[in-house]
Amino acid sequence: MSEKKKIALETGKRKTAVARAIVKPGKGRIYINDLLLDYMSPEVARMKIEEPLIIAGDRSKQVDIRVNIEGGGVMGQAEAARIAIARALSGWTKSSELRKTFMAYDRVMIAGDQRVAEPKKFGGPSARRRKQKSYR
């Protein structure tokens, strides 16, 4: 019988984007929607995703990370992936020191960001704006 393989599965959410990260033992490769992180097109989004990897240091080079992202825009997806990766790495290592380092750098990496767009209400074109009226 083969021994059970060790994996960590975590999710990250930002606005309407949802990212699922799977961490397995490997050589330090990171895939975003089955595409290597090095080939991700907006450089700002790629840098945002790389933040938890840089903070984790050598620990991120011992694992392969696969992230599947759905919904949202480019930066919403990048931030959701960042949250998922940070949570997965801290879960994989089970290190309270790494978790504290993430929290000290940016609390959103572990806690998440609860802000979402306000829903539209009746009587106007958007959430707060009302139709213009004139009494003269």
C-alpha positions as CSV (number, residue, x, y, z in Angstrom):
1,M,0.0,0.0,0.0
2,S,1.2,3.5,-0.8
3,E,1.3,6.1,1.9
4,K,-1.1,9.0,1.9
5,K,0.2,12.0,-0.1
6,K,0.5,15.2,1.8
7,I,-1.4,18.1,0.2
8,A,-2.9,21.4,1.4
9,L,-6.0,22.9,-0.1
10,E,-7.0,26.5,0.6
11,T,-9.3,29.2,-0.9
12,G,-9.0,32.9,-1.2
13,K,-11.8,35.4,-2.1
14,R,-11.7,39.0,-3.2
15,K,-14.7,40.8,-4.6
16,T,-16.3,38.2,-6.9
17,A,-13.0,36.3,-7.6
18,V,-12.5,32.9,-6.0
19,A,-9.1,31.2,-6.0
20,R,-8.4,27.6,-4.9
21,A,-4.7,26.7,-4.2
22,I,-3.4,23.2,-4.0
23,V,0.1,22.7,-2.5
24,K,2.0,19.5,-3.1
25,P,5.7,18.5,-2.6
26,G,7.7,19.6,-5.6
27,K,10.4,21.8,-7.1
28,G,8.9,25.3,-6.5
29,R,6.7,25.6,-9.6
30,I,3.6,27.8,-9.4
31,Y,0.7,27.4,-11.9
32,I,-2.1,29.9,-12.3
33,N,-5.0,28.4,-14.3
34,D,-2.5,25.8,-15.7
35,L,-0.1,28.5,-16.8
36,L,3.3,29.1,-15.2
37,L,3.4,32.2,-13.1
38,D,6.4,33.5,-15.1
39,Y,4.2,33.9,-18.2
40,M,1.3,35.8,-16.5
41,S,0.7,38.9,-18.5
42,P,0.0,41.9,-16.2
43,E,3.2,42.4,-14.4
44,V,1.6,44.2,-11.5
45,A,-0.7,41.3,-10.9
46,R,2.2,38.8,-11.1
47,M,4.1,40.8,-8.5
48,K,1.1,40.8,-6.3
49,I,0.8,37.0,-6.5
50,E,4.6,36.6,-5.8
51,E,4.5,38.5,-2.5
52,P,3.7,35.5,-0.2
53,L,6.3,33.4,-2.1
54,I,9.0,36.0,-1.4
55,I,8.1,36.3,2.3
56,A,8.0,32.5,2.7
57,G,11.5,32.2,1.2
58,D,13.0,28.7,0.8
59,R,9.8,27.1,2.1
60,S,8.0,28.0,-1.2
61,K,10.8,26.3,-3.2
62,Q,10.1,22.9,-1.8
63,V,6.4,22.7,-3.0
64,D,4.5,23.0,-6.2
65,I,1.4,25.2,-6.1
66,R,-1.6,25.1,-8.5
67,V,-4.1,27.9,-8.3
68,N,-7.5,27.9,-10.1
69,I,-9.2,31.3,-10.3
70,E,-12.8,32.1,-11.4
71,G,-14.7,35.3,-11.6
72,G,-13.8,38.9,-11.1
73,G,-11.3,41.1,-12.8
74,V,-7.5,40.9,-13.2
75,M,-6.5,42.5,-9.9
76,G,-9.3,40.9,-8.0
77,Q,-8.1,37.5,-9.3
78,A,-4.5,38.4,-8.4
79,E,-5.5,39.3,-4.8
80,A,-7.6,36.2,-4.4
81,A,-4.7,34.0,-5.6
82,R,-2.4,35.9,-3.2
83,I,-4.7,35.1,-0.2
84,A,-5.1,31.5,-1.3
85,I,-1.3,31.0,-1.7
86,A,-0.5,32.6,1.7
87,R,-3.1,30.5,3.5
88,A,-2.0,27.3,1.8
89,L,1.7,27.9,2.6
90,S,1.0,28.6,6.2
91,G,-1.2,25.5,6.4
92,W,1.3,23.3,4.7
93,T,4.2,24.3,6.9
94,K,2.0,24.5,10.1
95,S,4.4,27.3,11.2
96,S,3.0,29.9,13.5
97,E,6.1,32.0,12.8
98,L,5.3,32.2,9.0
99,R,1.7,33.0,9.8
100,K,2.8,35.9,12.1
101,T,5.1,37.1,9.4
102,F,2.3,37.2,6.8
103,M,0.1,39.0,9.4
104,A,2.8,41.6,10.1
105,Y,3.4,42.2,6.4
106,D,-0.3,42.5,5.4
107,R,-3.2,41.2,7.5
108,V,-5.3,40.6,4.3
109,M,-3.0,37.7,3.3
110,I,-4.5,35.5,6.0
111,A,-7.7,37.3,7.2
112,G,-9.0,38.1,3.7
113,D,-10.8,41.3,2.5
114,Q,-14.5,41.4,3.2
115,R,-15.3,44.4,1.0
116,V,-17.7,43.8,-1.9
117,A,-19.7,46.1,-4.2
118,E,-22.9,47.4,-2.7
119,P,-26.0,45.9,-4.5
120,K,-28.1,48.1,-6.7
121,K,-31.4,49.4,-5.3
122,F,-34.7,50.5,-7.0
123,G,-35.3,54.1,-8.1
124,G,-32.0,54.7,-9.6
125,P,-29.2,53.5,-12.0
126,S,-26.8,52.5,-9.2
127,A,-26.5,51.6,-5.5
128,R,-26.7,55.2,-4.1
129,R,-27.6,57.5,-7.1
130,R,-31.2,58.4,-7.7
131,K,-33.0,59.6,-10.8
132,Q,-32.8,63.4,-11.3
133,K,-36.1,65.3,-10.9
134,S,-37.2,68.8,-11.5
135,Y,-40.2,70.6,-10.0
136,R,-40.3,73.5,-12.3
